[in-house]
Amino acid sequence: MSARPSKRRIAIIGAGFTGSVLAAHLMRHADEPTSLHLIERTPSLGAGLAYSTPNAAHLLNVRAYNMSAYPDDPRHFLRWLWAQDGGTQDGGAGAVPPSGHAFVSRARYGAYIQDVLREAVAAAPPHVSLTVSQAEAVDIASDARGTRLRLGNGTSLSVDTAVLCIGNFAPSPPPVPAPEVYASSRYVASPWDWPALSTIASDTPVLILGTGLTMVDTVLSLEDKGHRGPIIALSRRGLLPQTHEETRPFKSFIHPQVMPRTVLDVMIALKADVRRARETGFDWRSAFDALRPYHHLIWSHLAPEERRRFLRHVRPYWEVHRHRIAPEVAARIAALRANGRLTIRAGRLQTLTPVPNGVEATVRARGAEGTVWTRTVGAIVNATGTECDFSRIAHPLVKALLTRGLARPDPLRLGLDVTMDGALIGEDGQVSDRLFALGPISRPPFWEMTAVPELRSQCAQAARHIARLRRSAYPPAEPSPLHARAMP
Ligand SMILES: Cc1cc2nc3c(=O)[nH]c(=O)nc-3n(C[C@H](O)[C@H](O)[C@H](O)COP(=O)(O)OP(=O)(O)OC[C@H]3O[C@@H](n4cnc5c(N)ncnc54)[C@H](O)[C@@H]3O)c2cc1C
């Protein structure tokens, strides 16, 4: 009989913000001998999709004062910024004042998270170790005895607990049959594929599908590489993200003991807050932000049909007011619109047809019954938002989870079906005590589980919960040839 391993083994798959910050918290909270395995497919730790952009004009869409990795140390990021260089060297983003009211570059934030991880390793007690593997997790199996992971480099790993922190997925193609276009180099399937964006000819007309935050990033990327052709951004309603302005603390009408039960009640409460805010000299943003501590509670009180109603009718308006852009970014977008280089259109894409000099797009305009317009463009960028419907995600790890019945998409297709602790719910409805999912993929029970202020609290709570779990009786892995490296 094989001996039980002496240490608790926890695998964290994905080392973007969520995986890295979870690892940092687990190093603080693990009170029994623990070996943490951080598995990341890219060479960089801490950055993930959001913070690996090479463009310094891609700014955080949350002010620096609210971007600490630690909920119990809100000024941690600010201290890090000031320790670097007085907070002044930020690719043009300017100085970070004592208030922290500034939007610094996302790339810089990625460097911060890497330091968070590095500091956590340095401060870890001797009974906790962290091993980093640069590899892609491609398969997972789990039963009463434990969990096995297979990595793309052919190695495998047996652990007691596995936590999926695999982040955001690129959008699926639009619901318009155009296989020839999607297979061509004129179609950029992922708006975060910087090399593909850089191949777009600088004078060609571009159609961006989507008018949200990712469209804004795409326009800035095209601009900064010298693009001079016209850009059209299209979405059903043509709504642009609102601009940040300084907010002041404001007390919401909402009371934890009297939660609204319908979307209509939420909207009535929010509108009343906005009206009251205006009457007392506050901006609508203060009222909107005052609701933030209650988002999860409000969502948990809405029945499935009400949640569906919210997604169908309110979501687009909610997104543009909730996730706002930095004033300096908004100013660039406004200037491009004013000089006619960027046009925002509301409508529904009807067809995409390959033509000799590009792709002809046909769009039915919103509101104007029957009005259809056509443009020939040299490139199409899909910036319609991250794919959250896990039944449509083709990644092998996701497929393995679903086909083995270890996970299931939630009914509203917002992510994976998980408990409030992030425990995966299997196809049969069983809650796992060894498989967890955190970050945006765990959105279903919360709705807002996208930005750092929510994610950092989730990581802190999950670390405490996971640290308390008992070890499984899984036999130790045969000596694994895992290509691992210690933290730099
Ligand atoms: C473009 C963009 C900009 C954003 N800007 C902000 C912002 O300014 N402020 C804010 O608060 N929030 C922002 N967000 C929200 C964002 O969701 C979170 O801030 C955060 O980055 C999510 O972290 P994550 O670790 O869950 O995902 P990610 O950061 O995407 O990390 C997931 C990691 O998992 C790895 N991975 C995936 N699958 C595997 C696998 N099978 N094997 C091994 N590794 C794997 C990936 O390589 C990646 O490094 C932004 C999101 C995006 C997409």
The ligand as a Tripos MOL2 file, in Angstrom:
@<TRIPOS>MOLECULE
LIG
   53    58     1     0     0
SMALL
NO_CHARGES

@<TRIPOS>ATOM
      1 C1         -9.0450   43.2570  -21.4970 C.3       1 LIG1
      2 C2         -9.5200   43.2820  -20.0680 C.ar      1 LIG1
      3 C3         -9.2530   44.3950  -19.2770 C.ar      1 LIG1
      4 C4         -9.6560   44.4300  -17.9540 C.ar      1 LIG1
      5 N1         -9.3890   45.5330  -17.1940 N.ar      1 LIG1
      6 C5         -9.7260   45.5550  -15.8970 C.ar      1 LIG1
      7 C6         -9.4080   46.6850  -15.0740 C.ar      1 LIG1
      8 O1         -8.8640   47.6670  -15.5370 O.2       1 LIG1
      9 N2         -9.7560   46.6420  -13.7570 N.ar      1 LIG1
     10 C7        -10.3780   45.5580  -13.2300 C.ar      1 LIG1
     11 O2        -10.6550   45.5690  -12.0290 O.2       1 LIG1
     12 N3        -10.7100   44.4940  -13.9900 N.ar      1 LIG1
     13 C8        -10.3940   44.4680  -15.2900 C.ar      1 LIG1
     14 N4        -10.7220   43.3820  -16.0690 N.ar      1 LIG1
     15 C9        -11.4730   42.2810  -15.4560 C.3       1 LIG1
     16 C10       -10.6380   41.0140  -15.2690 C.3       1 LIG1
     17 O3        -11.5590   39.9580  -15.4390 O.3       1 LIG1
     18 C11       -10.0220   40.8620  -13.8990 C.3       1 LIG1
     19 O4         -9.4730   42.0610  -13.4270 O.3       1 LIG1
     20 C12        -8.9250   39.8000  -13.8040 C.3       1 LIG1
     21 O5         -7.8800   40.1000  -14.6920 O.3       1 LIG1
     22 C13        -9.3910   38.3910  -14.0400 C.3       1 LIG1
     23 O6         -8.3260   37.5690  -13.6590 O.3       1 LIG1
     24 P1         -8.3120   35.9960  -13.9020 P.3       1 LIG1
     25 O7         -7.0650   35.5170  -13.2660 O.co2     1 LIG1
     26 O8         -9.5700   35.3960  -13.4380 O.co2     1 LIG1
     27 O9         -8.2420   35.8370  -15.4710 O.3       1 LIG1
     28 P2         -6.9670   36.0900  -16.3940 P.3       1 LIG1
     29 O10        -6.2600   37.2860  -15.9230 O.co2     1 LIG1
     30 O11        -7.3970   36.0550  -17.7920 O.co2     1 LIG1
     31 O12        -6.0150   34.8600  -16.0970 O.3       1 LIG1
     32 C14        -6.2870   33.5490  -16.4650 C.3       1 LIG1
     33 C15        -4.9630   32.8470  -16.6590 C.3       1 LIG1
     34 O13        -5.1830   31.4640  -16.7990 O.3       1 LIG1
     35 C16        -4.3160   30.9720  -17.7930 C.3       1 LIG1
     36 N5         -4.9200   29.7300  -18.2850 N.ar      1 LIG1
     37 C17        -6.1440   29.5920  -18.8450 C.ar      1 LIG1
     38 N6         -6.3770   28.2870  -19.1280 N.ar      1 LIG1
     39 C18        -5.2910   27.5970  -18.7250 C.ar      1 LIG1
     40 C19        -4.9480   26.2170  -18.7450 C.ar      1 LIG1
     41 N7         -5.7920   25.2940  -19.2240 N.pl3     1 LIG1
     42 N8         -3.7330   25.8400  -18.2680 N.ar      1 LIG1
     43 C20        -2.8670   26.7750  -17.7670 C.ar      1 LIG1
     44 N9         -3.1520   28.1040  -17.7290 N.ar      1 LIG1
     45 C21        -4.3560   28.5070  -18.1860 C.ar      1 LIG1
     46 C22        -4.2230   32.0810  -18.8120 C.3       1 LIG1
     47 O14        -3.0730   31.9760  -19.5930 O.3       1 LIG1
     48 C23        -4.2340   33.3180  -17.9100 C.3       1 LIG1
     49 O15        -2.9370   33.7400  -17.5540 O.3       1 LIG1
     50 C24       -10.3500   43.3300  -17.4020 C.ar      1 LIG1
     51 C25       -10.6240   42.2160  -18.2100 C.ar      1 LIG1
     52 C26       -10.2120   42.1890  -19.5170 C.ar      1 LIG1
     53 C27       -10.5160   40.9750  -20.3450 C.3       1 LIG1
@<TRIPOS>BOND
     1     1     2 1
     2     2     3 ar
     3     2    52 ar
     4     3     4 ar
     5     4     5 ar
     6     4    50 ar
     7     5     6 ar
     8     6     7 ar
     9     6    13 1
    10     7     8 2
    11     7     9 ar
    12     9    10 ar
    13    10    11 2
    14    10    12 ar
    15    12    13 ar
    16    13    14 ar
    17    14    15 1
    18    14    50 ar
    19    15    16 1
    20    16    17 1
    21    16    18 1
    22    18    19 1
    23    18    20 1
    24    20    21 1
    25    20    22 1
    26    22    23 1
    27    23    24 1
    28    24    25 2
    29    24    26 1
    30    24    27 1
    31    27    28 1
    32    28    29 2
    33    28    30 1
    34    28    31 1
    35    31    32 1
    36    32    33 1
    37    33    34 1
    38    33    48 1
    39    34    35 1
    40    35    36 1
    41    35    46 1
    42    36    37 ar
    43    36    45 ar
    44    37    38 ar
    45    38    39 ar
    46    39    40 ar
    47    39    45 ar
    48    40    41 1
    49    40    42 ar
    50    42    43 ar
    51    43    44 ar
    52    44    45 ar
    53    46    47 1
    54    46    48 1
    55    48    49 1
    56    50    51 ar
    57    51    52 ar
    58    52    53 1
@<TRIPOS>SUBSTRUCTURE
     1 LIG1         1 GROUP 0 **** ****
